[in-house]
Amino acid sequence: MLDAQRDIAPGKGMTIPKSGAEVAFRLVITLIVVVFVVLAIADIILGEALIVSCIWLVLITMLVWSQSRKQGGLRRFLTNWLGDMFGRHFAEISAQALSSREVGFGYELFGRRFLKQAIRIDRIETVEWRTGQATDVTGRDMNDWHVFVCYDHCDPAKSEKRRKWAKKPDQDVYVVGPSTRKEKIEALGMELVAFLRASGAALVQSEESNRFVRANTNQ
């Protein structure tokens, strides 16, 4: 997880839309988890349903611990959870030299700006949009299109761990924006490509209309 403070090039920013359905889903899930955690604690205090209550609390604790560790601590995990639901999401370009310029993805919450991911412009290999797992499973378009940014992570140790199972072990993927129908995602993808190109990214359209690749890369 990256810090909120950094120098930003004037005018180099774009708003990333959110999905009302995803926000509502997160809110409902949060309420359900909180209610059942409170009920589990009450049952333990009253000496009722001890095994079930303990199992539930252990599962929730493990989930929160895992995500907190991944995101840099409990405070950051909770802030990101709130930011995903209520924050104003954005992409911005750092005010660094063109050769080392980064695009940062984050959100604004409580008057502060937080970055979730920063990617060197020159390390972006592809920007594309495609359907997700729901469409793969059902065999029909489930309006679960996403925008994906594939980039070089430049971590030899990570590459080595992925060598046996990953198709592209030297690269990571970051999902930009919500999951929604194709028309909205296509518009977001084109806006992001234009934004990155204006900031120095050498992206050219491939034979597929929904895929832009780094110039001179072997595709």
Buried (B, 14 or more C-beta within 10 A) or exposed (E): BBEBEBEBEEEBBBEBBBBEEBBEEBEEEEEEBEEBBEEBEEBBEEEEBEEEBEEBBEEBEEEBEEBBEEBBEEEBBBBBBBBBBBBEBBBBBBEBEEEEBBBBBBBBBEEEBBBBBBBBBBBBBBBBBBBBEEBEEEEEEBBBBBBBBBBBBEEEEBBEEBEEEEEEBBBBBBEBBBBBEBEBBBEBBBBBBEBBBEBBBBBEEBEEEBBBBBEEEEE
